[in-house]
Amino acid sequence: MIDTVDNPGKEKFSPAKAIGAVMADYMSKHDDFYLFSPDETTSNKLDAVFNVSERAWDLPRQDFDLPESAHGRILEMLSENALFACMAGHLIAGGPAVMTSYEAFFMIIAAQILQHLKFLDQSSKVKWRPAYPAANLLSTSTCWRQDHNGFTHQSPALISTLLSVPSRHANCLFPVDDVAAESAFIYMLRSENVVNLTTFNKTDQPRWLDSHQADAQFSAGGASIFDFISDENPDYVLVGVGDIMSCETIRALEILRKDLPEKKFRFVNISALSYNTIGTTERSLTKKEFDRIFLTDKPIVADFHGYPETLRQILTCYTDPKRLTVHGFLERGSTTTPFEMLSLNEASRYHLAIDIASRENRSDLVEKYQKILTENTNYAREYGVDQIEV
């Protein structure tokens, strides 16, 4: 429990480690909880669970193996298909579970997930069917931080798949930091009759929220204003969805505040999306609440973890699409540096800043930002790292 954050954004922590810790605690108290994972539990920084349970294994073991036993509740197998099938059976038997995978490889089981959604939709209409524990999916090693594996490992497609299904049994959660990741995981564990996909990164990310603020995001409609970096009566609303994208949007706000001091800005973080709505299947954002948070007539510039059109479609359900500029993954990837990955997809802080500078007819700023982008591209290609200033 983090009661206060004195300097938002100044300290960095791993969302994956936060989830690993709360998962281990939950596993210690619930003997029927299972983790279904490919072979990346440790590399995904969820290995705190090995302090509670062994890996399920009933064949000969080597000295270098992690703790293993026939009674282990951590099932590691490099087959997403087999893992999800096992988890679905466990859920239908009434036991809680979580499955994790690299983000790009969750699409391997997209058809199985959709079949489970169909089952939930139909079973909810049968009186004698019980409520089932949620099918909880942890999406790690995301497209924005696949610096070494490259384009093959860069795909947020499952997000769009789940948000396109009108069954009202799917949530996509985007915790902004380690504290919000813990809140998201607790939400996942208590929810029923849904598929929850939580997307986060294992790398250290800035901490923005305390526990009370993080909990409120999931209970109050999935969107909140970050007051500590927002102005009253803003000229522009900047929106971040996802830990890396929110950080990038905040950096854009800081750049713009310096270069356009006469303008005012509001930052809004979206933590949850479901079919055609901001928020979850339990609690979505109303039109009245949207207008209060996002206003009714100011330009909205958003940075989204997934494909831009996925978020644009949802925002269009609330407001005039002419207000919207949405950045995100444009299916451009490579084995490259973190910032260059953002630049390739036109989702960097400077691309967001260019949007607003263009609206203000500040060609000098557009040229300045484009020059910085070009300089970093050249630097990254020559040295294999980003410039310190980005």
C-alpha atoms as a printed R data frame, in Angstrom:
    type eleno elety resid chain resno       x       y       z
1   ATOM     1    CA   MET     A     1   0.000   0.000   0.000
2   ATOM     2    CA   ILE     A     2   1.537   3.315  -1.143
3   ATOM     3    CA   ASP     A     3  -0.279   6.069   0.764
4   ATOM     4    CA   THR     A     4   1.462   9.057  -0.807
5   ATOM     5    CA   VAL     A     5   3.730   9.896  -3.737
6   ATOM     6    CA   ASP     A     6   5.580  13.095  -2.899
7   ATOM     7    CA   ASN     A     7   7.327  13.577  -6.251
8   ATOM     8    CA   PRO     A     8   5.260  12.014  -9.025
9   ATOM     9    CA   GLY     A     9   7.365  10.729 -11.891
10  ATOM    10    CA   LYS     A    10  10.718  11.077 -10.135
11  ATOM    11    CA   GLU     A    11  11.205   7.490  -8.964
12  ATOM    12    CA   LYS     A    12  11.007   4.395 -11.150
13  ATOM    13    CA   PHE     A    13   9.774   0.895 -10.351
14  ATOM    14    CA   SER     A    14   8.894  -2.217 -12.323
15  ATOM    15    CA   PRO     A    15   5.144  -2.862 -12.801
16  ATOM    16    CA   ALA     A    16   5.973  -6.527 -13.412
17  ATOM    17    CA   LYS     A    17   7.743  -6.882 -10.060
18  ATOM    18    CA   ALA     A    18   4.768  -5.254  -8.328
19  ATOM    19    CA   ILE     A    19   2.392  -7.769  -9.908
20  ATOM    20    CA   GLY     A    20   4.765 -10.620  -9.091
21  ATOM    21    CA   ALA     A    21   4.756  -9.647  -5.428
22  ATOM    22    CA   VAL     A    22   0.971  -9.410  -5.077
23  ATOM    23    CA   MET     A    23   0.544 -12.613  -7.085
24  ATOM    24    CA   ALA     A    24   2.884 -14.453  -4.717
25  ATOM    25    CA   ASP     A    25   0.921 -13.169  -1.729
26  ATOM    26    CA   TYR     A    26  -2.369 -14.265  -3.278
27  ATOM    27    CA   MET     A    27  -0.950 -17.672  -4.166
28  ATOM    28    CA   SER     A    28   0.199 -18.187  -0.583
29  ATOM    29    CA   LYS     A    29  -3.367 -17.656   0.660
30  ATOM    30    CA   HIS     A    30  -5.246 -19.575  -2.052
31  ATOM    31    CA   ASP     A    31  -4.225 -23.178  -2.598
32  ATOM    32    CA   ASP     A    32  -6.342 -23.416  -5.752
33  ATOM    33    CA   PHE     A    33  -4.610 -20.538  -7.572
34  ATOM    34    CA   TYR     A    34  -2.464 -21.475 -10.582
35  ATOM    35    CA   LEU     A    35  -0.102 -19.513 -12.805
36  ATOM    36    CA   PHE     A    36   0.034 -20.658 -16.427
37  ATOM    37    CA   SER     A    37   3.100 -19.325 -18.186
38  ATOM    38    CA   PRO     A    38   5.435 -20.024 -21.077
39  ATOM    39    CA   ASP     A    39   9.093 -20.228 -20.084
40  ATOM    40    CA   GLU     A    40   9.452 -16.516 -19.263
41  ATOM    41    CA   THR     A    41   8.212 -16.259 -15.667
42  ATOM    42    CA   THR     A    42  11.660 -15.175 -14.478
43  ATOM    43    CA   SER     A    43  12.561 -12.976 -17.451
44  ATOM    44    CA   ASN     A    44   9.196 -11.252 -17.099
45  ATOM    45    CA   LYS     A    45  10.134 -10.431 -13.484
46  ATOM    46    CA   LEU     A    46   7.221 -12.356 -12.011
47  ATOM    47    CA   ASP     A    47   9.535 -14.816 -10.267
48  ATOM    48    CA   ALA     A    48   8.428 -13.848  -6.740
49  ATOM    49    CA   VAL     A    49   5.889 -16.657  -7.157
50  ATOM    50    CA   PHE     A    50   8.719 -19.197  -6.890
51  ATOM    51    CA   ASN     A    51   8.990 -18.218  -3.218
52  ATOM    52    CA   VAL     A    52   5.509 -19.680  -2.723
53  ATOM    53    CA   SER     A    53   5.182 -22.616  -5.095
54  ATOM    54    CA   GLU     A    54   7.310 -24.856  -7.246
55  ATOM    55    CA   ARG     A    55   7.058 -25.320 -10.965
56  ATOM    56    CA   ALA     A    56   4.855 -28.279 -11.842
57  ATOM    57    CA   TRP     A    57   7.187 -31.067 -12.944
58  ATOM    58    CA   ASP     A    58   7.284 -34.834 -12.476
59  ATOM    59    CA   LEU     A    59  10.351 -35.830 -14.527
60  ATOM    60    CA   PRO     A    60  14.064 -35.964 -13.617
61  ATOM    61    CA   ARG     A    61  15.510 -32.640 -12.421
62  ATOM    62    CA   GLN     A    62  18.890 -30.964 -12.759
63  ATOM    63    CA   ASP     A    63  20.785 -29.111 -10.026
64  ATOM    64    CA   PHE     A    64  20.383 -25.787 -11.822
65  ATOM    65    CA   ASP     A    65  16.592 -26.089 -12.135
66  ATOM    66    CA   LEU     A    66  14.268 -23.830 -10.198
67  ATOM    67    CA   PRO     A    67  12.196 -25.544  -7.497
68  ATOM    68    CA   GLU     A    68  10.007 -28.189  -9.112
69  ATOM    69    CA   SER     A    69   7.550 -30.792  -7.869
70  ATOM    70    CA   ALA     A    70   4.526 -32.776  -8.969
71  ATOM    71    CA   HIS     A    71   2.423 -30.510  -6.728
72  ATOM    72    CA   GLY     A    72   3.697 -27.203  -8.138
73  ATOM    73    CA   ARG     A    73   1.132 -24.581  -9.120
74  ATOM    74    CA   ILE     A    74   3.292 -22.793 -11.689
75  ATOM    75    CA   LEU     A    75   2.768 -24.456 -15.054
76  ATOM    76    CA   GLU     A    76   5.458 -23.463 -17.537
77  ATOM    77    CA   MET     A    77   5.168 -24.758 -21.084
78  ATOM    78    CA   LEU     A    78   6.176 -23.154 -24.361
79  ATOM    79    CA   SER     A    79   2.701 -23.616 -25.834
80  ATOM    80    CA   GLU     A    80   0.158 -20.863 -25.349
81  ATOM    81    CA   ASN     A    81  -2.519 -23.135 -26.817
82  ATOM    82    CA   ALA     A    82  -2.007 -25.876 -24.231
83  ATOM    83    CA   LEU     A    83  -1.686 -23.395 -21.373
84  ATOM    84    CA   PHE     A    84  -4.922 -21.564 -22.140
85  ATOM    85    CA   ALA     A    85  -6.799 -24.841 -22.549
86  ATOM    86    CA   CYS     A    86  -5.574 -25.979 -19.135
87  ATOM    87    CA   MET     A    87  -6.453 -22.633 -17.574
88  ATOM    88    CA   ALA     A    88  -9.953 -22.626 -19.084
89  ATOM    89    CA   GLY     A    89 -10.620 -26.039 -17.563
90  ATOM    90    CA   HIS     A    90  -9.381 -24.850 -14.175
91  ATOM    91    CA   LEU     A    91 -11.596 -21.753 -14.340
92  ATOM    92    CA   ILE     A    92 -14.685 -23.734 -15.253
93  ATOM    93    CA   ALA     A    93 -13.955 -25.981 -12.282
94  ATOM    94    CA   GLY     A    94 -14.128 -22.829 -10.134
95  ATOM    95    CA   GLY     A    95 -10.443 -22.197  -9.442
96  ATOM    96    CA   PRO     A    96  -8.720 -18.800  -9.940
97  ATOM    97    CA   ALA     A    97  -5.822 -18.508 -12.355
98  ATOM    98    CA   VAL     A    98  -3.626 -16.186 -14.382
99  ATOM    99    CA   MET     A    99  -1.869 -16.704 -17.689
100 ATOM   100    CA   THR     A   100   1.046 -14.642 -18.910
101 ATOM   101    CA   SER     A   101   2.737 -14.339 -22.277
102 ATOM   102    CA   TYR     A   102   4.767 -11.996 -24.414
103 ATOM   103    CA   GLU     A   103   2.293  -9.500 -25.886
104 ATOM   104    CA   ALA     A   104   2.862 -10.505 -29.516
105 ATOM   105    CA   PHE     A   105   2.292 -14.203 -28.857
106 ATOM   106    CA   PHE     A   106  -1.095 -13.876 -27.169
107 ATOM   107    CA   MET     A   107  -2.484 -13.673 -30.702
108 ATOM   108    CA   ILE     A   108  -1.533 -17.344 -31.070
109 ATOM   109    CA   ILE     A   109  -4.545 -18.155 -28.881
110 ATOM   110    CA   ALA     A   110  -6.902 -15.409 -30.067
111 ATOM   111    CA   ALA     A   111  -9.399 -17.973 -31.378
112 ATOM   112    CA   GLN     A   112  -9.382 -19.838 -28.070
113 ATOM   113    CA   ILE     A   113  -9.957 -16.609 -26.152
114 ATOM   114    CA   LEU     A   114 -12.851 -15.689 -28.422
115 ATOM   115    CA   GLN     A   115 -14.372 -19.126 -27.895
116 ATOM   116    CA   HIS     A   116 -14.127 -18.591 -24.138
117 ATOM   117    CA   LEU     A   117 -15.920 -15.251 -24.562
118 ATOM   118    CA   LYS     A   118 -18.680 -17.049 -26.428
119 ATOM   119    CA   PHE     A   119 -18.923 -19.555 -23.587
120 ATOM   120    CA   LEU     A   120 -19.207 -16.748 -21.030
121 ATOM   121    CA   ASP     A   121 -21.855 -14.998 -23.111
122 ATOM   122    CA   GLN     A   122 -23.975 -18.127 -23.418
123 ATOM   123    CA   SER     A   123 -23.481 -19.399 -19.872
124 ATOM   124    CA   SER     A   124 -24.579 -16.041 -18.447
125 ATOM   125    CA   LYS     A   125 -27.999 -16.718 -19.996
126 ATOM   126    CA   VAL     A   126 -28.388 -20.113 -18.286
127 ATOM   127    CA   LYS     A   127 -29.752 -19.832 -14.751
128 ATOM   128    CA   TRP     A   128 -28.021 -22.880 -13.309
129 ATOM   129    CA   ARG     A   129 -24.585 -21.802 -14.526
130 ATOM   130    CA   PRO     A   130 -22.411 -20.323 -11.727
131 ATOM   131    CA   ALA     A   131 -20.245 -17.228 -12.025
132 ATOM   132    CA   TYR     A   132 -16.769 -18.202 -13.210
133 ATOM   133    CA   PRO     A   133 -13.445 -16.688 -12.148
134 ATOM   134    CA   ALA     A   134 -12.100 -14.275 -14.753
135 ATOM   135    CA   ALA     A   135  -9.724 -15.482 -17.441
136 ATOM   136    CA   ASN     A   136  -6.856 -13.187 -16.498
137 ATOM   137    CA   LEU     A   137  -4.161 -12.503 -19.085
138 ATOM   138    CA   LEU     A   138  -0.940 -10.647 -18.263
139 ATOM   139    CA   SER     A   139   0.576  -9.144 -21.399
140 ATOM   140    CA   THR     A   140   4.268  -8.484 -20.853
141 ATOM   141    CA   SER     A   141   7.359  -7.762 -22.948
142 ATOM   142    CA   THR     A   142   5.338  -5.382 -25.074
143 ATOM   143    CA   CYS     A   143   5.879  -4.026 -28.567
144 ATOM   144    CA   TRP     A   144   7.425  -0.804 -27.259
145 ATOM   145    CA   ARG     A   145  10.198  -2.575 -25.361
146 ATOM   146    CA   GLN     A   146  11.126  -5.398 -27.721
147 ATOM   147    CA   ASP     A   147  14.417  -3.670 -28.414
148 ATOM   148    CA   HIS     A   148  16.387  -6.856 -29.109
149 ATOM   149    CA   ASN     A   149  13.848  -9.293 -30.547
150 ATOM   150    CA   GLY     A   150  12.517  -6.817 -33.074
151 ATOM   151    CA   PHE     A   151   9.538  -6.732 -35.416
152 ATOM   152    CA   THR     A   152   8.452 -10.362 -34.916
153 ATOM   153    CA   HIS     A   153   7.840  -9.633 -31.227
154 ATOM   154    CA   GLN     A   154   6.018  -6.323 -31.744
155 ATOM   155    CA   SER     A   155   2.228  -6.636 -31.920
156 ATOM   156    CA   PRO     A   156  -0.574  -5.259 -29.685
157 ATOM   157    CA   ALA     A   157  -3.226  -6.932 -31.846
158 ATOM   158    CA   LEU     A   158  -5.026  -8.783 -29.053
159 ATOM   159    CA   ILE     A   159  -6.110  -5.444 -27.583
160 ATOM   160    CA   SER     A   160  -7.968  -4.549 -30.775
161 ATOM   161    CA   THR     A   161  -9.390  -8.070 -31.022
162 ATOM   162    CA   LEU     A   162 -10.912  -7.993 -27.548
163 ATOM   163    CA   LEU     A   163 -12.215  -4.435 -27.863
164 ATOM   164    CA   SER     A   164 -14.011  -5.309 -31.105
165 ATOM   165    CA   VAL     A   165 -16.154  -8.047 -29.514
166 ATOM   166    CA   PRO     A   166 -19.593  -6.725 -28.455
167 ATOM   167    CA   SER     A   167 -20.180  -9.441 -25.861
168 ATOM   168    CA   ARG     A   168 -19.433  -7.112 -22.924
169 ATOM   169    CA   HIS     A   169 -17.247  -9.787 -21.357
170 ATOM   170    CA   ALA     A   170 -13.791  -8.338 -22.047
171 ATOM   171    CA   ASN     A   171 -11.679  -5.679 -20.329
172 ATOM   172    CA   CYS     A   172  -8.353  -4.211 -21.419
173 ATOM   173    CA   LEU     A   173  -6.444  -2.667 -18.517
174 ATOM   174    CA   PHE     A   174  -3.488  -0.284 -18.874
175 ATOM   175    CA   PRO     A   175  -1.920   0.455 -15.469
176 ATOM   176    CA   VAL     A   176   0.187   3.594 -15.645
177 ATOM   177    CA   ASP     A   177   2.807   2.508 -13.099
178 ATOM   178    CA   ASP     A   178   3.705  -0.153 -10.544
179 ATOM   179    CA   VAL     A   179   1.077   1.030  -8.043
180 ATOM   180    CA   ALA     A   180  -1.656   0.970 -10.669
181 ATOM   181    CA   ALA     A   181  -0.421  -2.457 -11.809
182 ATOM   182    CA   GLU     A   182  -1.063  -3.821  -8.331
183 ATOM   183    CA   SER     A   183  -4.560  -2.295  -8.314
184 ATOM   184    CA   ALA     A   184  -5.260  -3.749 -11.751
185 ATOM   185    CA   PHE     A   185  -4.158  -7.190 -10.637
186 ATOM   186    CA   ILE     A   186  -6.396  -7.089  -7.570
187 ATOM   187    CA   TYR     A   187  -9.297  -6.019  -9.813
188 ATOM   188    CA   MET     A   188  -8.586  -8.973 -12.092
189 ATOM   189    CA   LEU     A   189  -8.619 -11.461  -9.232
190 ATOM   190    CA   ARG     A   190 -12.002 -10.360  -7.880
191 ATOM   191    CA   SER     A   191 -13.799 -10.103 -11.218
192 ATOM   192    CA   GLU     A   192 -15.980 -12.841 -12.703
193 ATOM   193    CA   ASN     A   193 -17.381 -13.893 -16.073
194 ATOM   194    CA   VAL     A   194 -14.916 -11.794 -18.064
195 ATOM   195    CA   VAL     A   195 -11.611 -11.950 -19.875
196 ATOM   196    CA   ASN     A   196  -9.173  -9.384 -18.459
197 ATOM   197    CA   LEU     A   197  -6.119  -8.404 -20.493
198 ATOM   198    CA   THR     A   198  -3.662  -6.298 -18.512
199 ATOM   199    CA   THR     A   199  -0.800  -4.743 -20.489
200 ATOM   200    CA   PHE     A   200   2.311  -3.511 -18.692
201 ATOM   201    CA   ASN     A   201   6.083  -3.441 -18.972
202 ATOM   202    CA   LYS     A   202   8.742  -5.207 -16.971
203 ATOM   203    CA   THR     A   203  11.195  -2.317 -17.296
204 ATOM   204    CA   ASP     A   204  11.259   0.326 -14.556
205 ATOM   205    CA   GLN     A   205   8.681   3.052 -15.176
206 ATOM   206    CA   PRO     A   206   7.981   6.348 -13.353
207 ATOM   207    CA   ARG     A   207   5.624   6.129 -10.392
208 ATOM   208    CA   TRP     A   208   2.785   8.631 -10.666
209 ATOM   209    CA   LEU     A   209  -0.017   7.480  -8.349
210 ATOM   210    CA   ASP     A   210  -0.590   6.405  -4.779
211 ATOM   211    CA   SER     A   211  -2.737   3.371  -3.998
212 ATOM   212    CA   HIS     A   212  -5.886   5.391  -3.358
213 ATOM   213    CA   GLN     A   213  -5.634   7.164  -6.721
214 ATOM   214    CA   ALA     A   214  -4.869   3.913  -8.532
215 ATOM   215    CA   ASP     A   215  -7.839   2.109  -6.966
216 ATOM   216    CA   ALA     A   216 -10.119   5.012  -7.835
217 ATOM   217    CA   GLN     A   217  -9.193   4.756 -11.519
218 ATOM   218    CA   PHE     A   218 -10.751   1.313 -11.800
219 ATOM   219    CA   SER     A   219 -13.829   2.146  -9.722
220 ATOM   220    CA   ALA     A   220 -14.621   5.538 -11.250
221 ATOM   221    CA   GLY     A   221 -14.815   4.851 -14.975
222 ATOM   222    CA   GLY     A   222 -11.247   4.248 -16.099
223 ATOM   223    CA   ALA     A   223 -10.053   7.817 -16.686
224 ATOM   224    CA   SER     A   224  -8.618  10.505 -14.429
225 ATOM   225    CA   ILE     A   225  -6.996  13.921 -14.604
226 ATOM   226    CA   PHE     A   226  -3.452  14.164 -13.265
227 ATOM   227    CA   ASP     A   227  -3.970  17.385 -11.344
228 ATOM   228    CA   PHE     A   228  -0.319  17.779 -10.403
229 ATOM   229    CA   ILE     A   229   0.645  18.452 -14.026
230 ATOM   230    CA   SER     A   230  -2.592  19.929 -15.387
231 ATOM   231    CA   ASP     A   231  -3.739  23.537 -15.781
232 ATOM   232    CA   GLU     A   232  -7.163  24.985 -15.133
233 ATOM   233    CA   ASN     A   233  -9.164  25.877 -18.252
234 ATOM   234    CA   PRO     A   234  -6.767  24.134 -20.655
235 ATOM   235    CA   ASP     A   235  -6.392  24.882 -24.350
236 ATOM   236    CA   TYR     A   236  -5.473  21.258 -25.116
237 ATOM   237    CA   VAL     A   237  -6.221  17.869 -23.574
238 ATOM   238    CA   LEU     A   238  -3.365  15.358 -23.792
239 ATOM   239    CA   VAL     A   239  -4.214  11.700 -23.187
240 ATOM   240    CA   GLY     A   240  -1.998   8.723 -22.381
241 ATOM   241    CA   VAL     A   241  -3.077   5.061 -22.429
242 ATOM   242    CA   GLY     A   242  -0.432   2.676 -21.117
243 ATOM   243    CA   ASP     A   243   2.633   3.167 -18.942
244 ATOM   244    CA   ILE     A   244   5.152   4.085 -21.654
245 ATOM   245    CA   MET     A   245   2.663   6.119 -23.678
246 ATOM   246    CA   SER     A   246   1.507   8.079 -20.641
247 ATOM   247    CA   CYS     A   247   5.087   8.909 -19.741
248 ATOM   248    CA   GLU     A   248   5.748  10.004 -23.317
249 ATOM   249    CA   THR     A   249   2.652  12.207 -23.318
250 ATOM   250    CA   ILE     A   250   3.702  13.847 -20.064
251 ATOM   251    CA   ARG     A   251   7.128  14.565 -21.575
252 ATOM   252    CA   ALA     A   252   5.352  16.186 -24.537
253 ATOM   253    CA   LEU     A   253   3.363  18.339 -22.120
254 ATOM   254    CA   GLU     A   254   6.575  19.469 -20.427
255 ATOM   255    CA   ILE     A   255   8.142  20.390 -23.780
256 ATOM   256    CA   LEU     A   256   5.069  22.327 -24.878
257 ATOM   257    CA   ARG     A   257   4.751  24.147 -21.580
258 ATOM   258    CA   LYS     A   258   8.302  25.420 -22.071
259 ATOM   259    CA   ASP     A   259   7.943  26.319 -25.766
260 ATOM   260    CA   LEU     A   260   4.340  27.577 -25.632
261 ATOM   261    CA   PRO     A   261   4.134  29.189 -22.176
262 ATOM   262    CA   GLU     A   262   0.975  31.085 -23.091
263 ATOM   263    CA   LYS     A   263  -0.957  27.838 -23.598
264 ATOM   264    CA   LYS     A   264  -2.550  25.635 -20.946
265 ATOM   265    CA   PHE     A   265  -2.643  21.847 -20.917
266 ATOM   266    CA   ARG     A   266  -4.486  19.026 -19.180
267 ATOM   267    CA   PHE     A   267  -3.196  15.462 -18.926
268 ATOM   268    CA   VAL     A   268  -5.722  12.615 -18.732
269 ATOM   269    CA   ASN     A   269  -4.748   9.018 -18.097
270 ATOM   270    CA   ILE     A   270  -6.988   6.193 -19.322
271 ATOM   271    CA   SER     A   271  -6.529   2.993 -17.337
272 ATOM   272    CA   ALA     A   272  -9.263   0.743 -18.757
273 ATOM   273    CA   LEU     A   273 -11.167   0.157 -21.983
274 ATOM   274    CA   SER     A   274 -13.977  -2.198 -22.921
275 ATOM   275    CA   TYR     A   275 -16.288  -2.494 -25.926
276 ATOM   276    CA   ASN     A   276 -17.019   1.026 -27.250
277 ATOM   277    CA   THR     A   277 -16.351   2.591 -23.869
278 ATOM   278    CA   ILE     A   278 -13.746   3.927 -21.484
279 ATOM   279    CA   GLY     A   279 -13.761   1.904 -18.285
280 ATOM   280    CA   THR     A   280 -14.626  -1.689 -17.521
281 ATOM   281    CA   THR     A   281 -17.676  -3.874 -18.049
282 ATOM   282    CA   GLU     A   282 -18.536  -3.159 -14.401
283 ATOM   283    CA   ARG     A   283 -18.119   0.604 -14.500
284 ATOM   284    CA   SER     A   284 -17.794   2.610 -17.696
285 ATOM   285    CA   LEU     A   285 -17.358   6.348 -18.129
286 ATOM   286    CA   THR     A   286 -20.605   8.203 -18.796
287 ATOM   287    CA   LYS     A   287 -20.939  10.937 -21.409
288 ATOM   288    CA   LYS     A   288 -21.345  13.523 -18.647
289 ATOM   289    CA   GLU     A   289 -18.173  12.323 -16.920
290 ATOM   290    CA   PHE     A   290 -16.312  12.300 -20.235
291 ATOM   291    CA   ASP     A   291 -17.259  15.924 -20.902
292 ATOM   292    CA   ARG     A   292 -16.040  16.927 -17.446
293 ATOM   293    CA   ILE     A   293 -12.677  15.201 -17.845
294 ATOM   294    CA   PHE     A   294 -12.023  15.682 -21.570
295 ATOM   295    CA   LEU     A   295 -14.098  18.881 -21.977
296 ATOM   296    CA   THR     A   296 -16.433  19.413 -24.921
297 ATOM   297    CA   ASP     A   297 -14.618  21.613 -27.425
298 ATOM   298    CA   LYS     A   298 -10.848  21.480 -26.915
299 ATOM   299    CA   PRO     A   299  -8.510  19.473 -29.169
300 ATOM   300    CA   ILE     A   300  -7.578  16.040 -27.829
301 ATOM   301    CA   VAL     A   301  -4.148  14.570 -28.625
302 ATOM   302    CA   ALA     A   302  -3.781  10.971 -27.455
303 ATOM   303    CA   ASP     A   303  -0.964   8.424 -27.321
304 ATOM   304    CA   PHE     A   304  -2.218   4.827 -27.212
305 ATOM   305    CA   HIS     A   305  -0.361   1.597 -26.503
306 ATOM   306    CA   GLY     A   306  -2.106  -0.211 -29.388
307 ATOM   307    CA   TYR     A   307  -3.384   0.627 -32.858
308 ATOM   308    CA   PRO     A   308  -4.613   4.256 -33.075
309 ATOM   309    CA   GLU     A   309  -7.929   3.429 -34.762
310 ATOM   310    CA   THR     A   310  -8.897   1.186 -31.843
311 ATOM   311    CA   LEU     A   311  -8.834   4.107 -29.414
312 ATOM   312    CA   ARG     A   312 -10.206   6.552 -31.970
313 ATOM   313    CA   GLN     A   313 -13.313   4.394 -32.401
314 ATOM   314    CA   ILE     A   314 -13.962   4.412 -28.657
315 ATOM   315    CA   LEU     A   315 -13.384   8.152 -28.258
316 ATOM   316    CA   THR     A   316 -15.698   8.815 -31.210
317 ATOM   317    CA   CYS     A   317 -18.496   7.224 -29.190
318 ATOM   318    CA   TYR     A   318 -18.121  10.152 -26.776
319 ATOM   319    CA   THR     A   319 -17.200  13.199 -28.833
320 ATOM   320    CA   ASP     A   320 -16.764  14.816 -32.251
321 ATOM   321    CA   PRO     A   321 -13.970  12.966 -34.098
322 ATOM   322    CA   LYS     A   322 -12.740  16.284 -35.476
323 ATOM   323    CA   ARG     A   323 -11.341  16.987 -32.007
324 ATOM   324    CA   LEU     A   324  -9.185  13.859 -32.067
325 ATOM   325    CA   THR     A   325  -5.600  13.141 -33.000
326 ATOM   326    CA   VAL     A   326  -4.563   9.637 -31.943
327 ATOM   327    CA   HIS     A   327  -1.063   8.170 -32.056
328 ATOM   328    CA   GLY     A   328  -0.073   4.562 -31.479
329 ATOM   329    CA   PHE     A   329   1.435   1.474 -33.055
330 ATOM   330    CA   LEU     A   330   1.493   1.761 -36.860
331 ATOM   331    CA   GLU     A   331   2.878  -1.724 -37.519
332 ATOM   332    CA   ARG     A   332   6.365  -0.338 -37.928
333 ATOM   333    CA   GLY     A   333   9.004  -2.267 -36.049
334 ATOM   334    CA   SER     A   334  12.647  -3.142 -35.894
335 ATOM   335    CA   THR     A   335  15.450  -4.181 -33.601
336 ATOM   336    CA   THR     A   336  16.121  -0.662 -32.459
337 ATOM   337    CA   THR     A   337  16.281   1.666 -29.457
338 ATOM   338    CA   PRO     A   338  13.244   2.449 -27.270
339 ATOM   339    CA   PHE     A   339  12.841   6.054 -28.397
340 ATOM   340    CA   GLU     A   340  13.492   5.225 -32.030
341 ATOM   341    CA   MET     A   341  10.718   2.635 -31.804
342 ATOM   342    CA   LEU     A   342   8.358   5.416 -30.728
343 ATOM   343    CA   SER     A   343   9.636   7.631 -33.537
344 ATOM   344    CA   LEU     A   344   9.134   4.937 -36.175
345 ATOM   345    CA   ASN     A   345   5.458   4.805 -35.182
346 ATOM   346    CA   GLU     A   346   5.068   8.588 -34.874
347 ATOM   347    CA   ALA     A   347   4.166   8.149 -31.210
348 ATOM   348    CA   SER     A   348   7.036  10.006 -29.544
349 ATOM   349    CA   ARG     A   349   6.763  13.114 -27.380
350 ATOM   350    CA   TYR     A   350   7.980  15.230 -30.289
351 ATOM   351    CA   HIS     A   351   5.316  13.877 -32.646
352 ATOM   352    CA   LEU     A   352   2.662  14.872 -30.121
353 ATOM   353    CA   ALA     A   353   4.314  18.272 -29.743
354 ATOM   354    CA   ILE     A   354   4.373  18.696 -33.534
355 ATOM   355    CA   ASP     A   355   0.580  18.193 -33.608
356 ATOM   356    CA   ILE     A   356   0.010  21.086 -31.272
357 ATOM   357    CA   ALA     A   357   2.731  23.312 -32.716
358 ATOM   358    CA   SER     A   358   1.123  22.826 -36.140
359 ATOM   359    CA   ARG     A   359  -2.272  23.854 -34.757
360 ATOM   360    CA   GLU     A   360  -0.621  26.984 -33.385
361 ATOM   361    CA   ASN     A   361   1.041  27.707 -36.764
362 ATOM   362    CA   ARG     A   362   4.448  27.549 -35.120
363 ATOM   363    CA   SER     A   363   6.537  26.273 -38.018
364 ATOM   364    CA   ASP     A   364   9.679  27.154 -36.070
365 ATOM   365    CA   LEU     A   365   8.767  24.652 -33.354
366 ATOM   366    CA   VAL     A   366   7.772  22.003 -35.893
367 ATOM   367    CA   GLU     A   367  11.180  22.386 -37.508
368 ATOM   368    CA   LYS     A   368  12.881  22.256 -34.114
369 ATOM   369    CA   TYR     A   369  11.148  19.035 -33.103
370 ATOM   370    CA   GLN     A   370  11.716  17.371 -36.468
371 ATOM   371    CA   LYS     A   371  15.413  18.223 -36.228
372 ATOM   372    CA   ILE     A   372  15.637  16.558 -32.806
373 ATOM   373    CA   LEU     A   373  13.915  13.452 -34.181
374 ATOM   374    CA   THR     A   374  16.309  13.259 -37.114
375 ATOM   375    CA   GLU     A   375  19.336  13.758 -34.891
376 ATOM   376    CA   ASN     A   376  18.271  10.952 -32.585
377 ATOM   377    CA   THR     A   377  17.582   8.617 -35.505
378 ATOM   378    CA   ASN     A   378  21.083   9.180 -36.821
379 ATOM   379    CA   TYR     A   379  22.603   8.830 -33.357
380 ATOM   380    CA   ALA     A   380  20.686   5.620 -32.578
381 ATOM   381    CA   ARG     A   381  21.715   4.016 -35.850
382 ATOM   382    CA   GLU     A   382  25.354   4.879 -35.298
383 ATOM   383    CA   TYR     A   383  25.720   4.067 -31.594
384 ATOM   384    CA   GLY     A   384  22.831   1.695 -30.844
385 ATOM   385    CA   VAL     A   385  21.444   3.839 -28.010
386 ATOM   386    CA   ASP     A   386  19.259   6.935 -27.772
387 ATOM   387    CA   GLN     A   387  20.626  10.385 -27.040
388 ATOM   388    CA   ILE     A   388  20.613  11.138 -23.328
389 ATOM   389    CA   GLU     A   389  18.123  14.005 -23.709
390 ATOM   390    CA   VAL     A   390  15.422  11.682 -25.033
